[in-house]
Amino acid sequence: MRAVVVKKFGGTEALAVVDVPAPEPGPGEVLVKVAGASVNYADIMVRTGINVQYGATGAREQFGLGTDLAGTVAAVGDGVTKFRIGDAVVGTQERLDRPLSTQAEYVVLEAWELAAAPVGKDLVELATLGLNATTADQALDTLGLERGDWLLVTGAAGGVGLYAVELARVRGLRVVGQAGPADEALLRAAGAELFVARDEDLVPAVRRLVPGGVHGAIDAANLAAGAADAVRHGGAFVSLLNSAPMSRRQVTMTNMAWHTDPDRLAKLAAYAGAGLISLRVARTYPLDRVADAQQALVDGGLRGRIVLVP
């Protein structure tokens, strides 16, 4: 089978597609035939060696790429009773030590890293769900807002940001979305009640719309202090890029890192099946064009996720 790997850190030239034997599932593991695996900034961190540089994982001869996927079960290991061959699944994985990961024709994951896919949904589209929707939902949990509270989402048209808007709507929150001027219609359709364009001065704009400030904010655009002052006294702020500023005005500041959560993923897959959250594919690429896929991610401007299709 073919799989995307990195053996030497660097630019997109460091990406390699290798031919290796298909793995076999061990006890508690599931072999998945991959229908699609999304391309995320986590892949760039693997490719450039940032994870090793900062001690998130040790140096290894080879790193597999890919954090989430959708596909079908091809085989199960001993002790796996939740899934059967032929089942459609979605999955996420956050281990950094795997020599082969989800950007491959087949991948072995532990059964607990998978959830059933909703019936009738395209698997390539479902490949966009796992990492981004999980991150958004966990960020909302971290804020601890109550129904009717105001939420600011920066970078609200991006992969995580749009899920945050949609999931906030499901929770009964009122959303101020911040994004490019051309994204206003998209965000209002997703559930944002109010909109601030990216070229506006964010904090005074939000405070004009919501006197006293919002109850909480999810900073998906890495604005840090440039967004935190839009939160009212005693509110909550979550940074997705480890840039939460020092706490002031009793605002709870959190640098949040997502984690694999199959029960949450199952819930989110059900939401997607019911049409409560969207599945957006911006582009698809075959595995041998992974360098082009990563470059397209870096170039930005896409609305939706990039998916590698083996």
HUURSUL-V840043 format. One record per helix or strand. SS is the DSSP state (hx for helix, st for strand). FROM is the first residue (numbers start at 1). LEN is the number of residues. If there is no record, write none. Layout:
ss: [SS	SS]
from: [FROM	FROM]
len: [LEN	LEN]
This chain:
ss: [st	hx	st	st	hx	hx	st	st	st	st	st	hx	st	hx	hx	st	hx	st	hx	st	hx	st	hx	st	st	hx	st	hx	st]
from: [2	12	15	29	41	50	63	68	88	104	106	111	114	123	130	150	159	174	181	194	202	214	225	231	252	262	281	287	305]
len: [5	3	5	11	8	4	2	9	5	1	5	3	3	4	14	5	12	6	10	4	8	6	4	9	4	12	5	13	4]
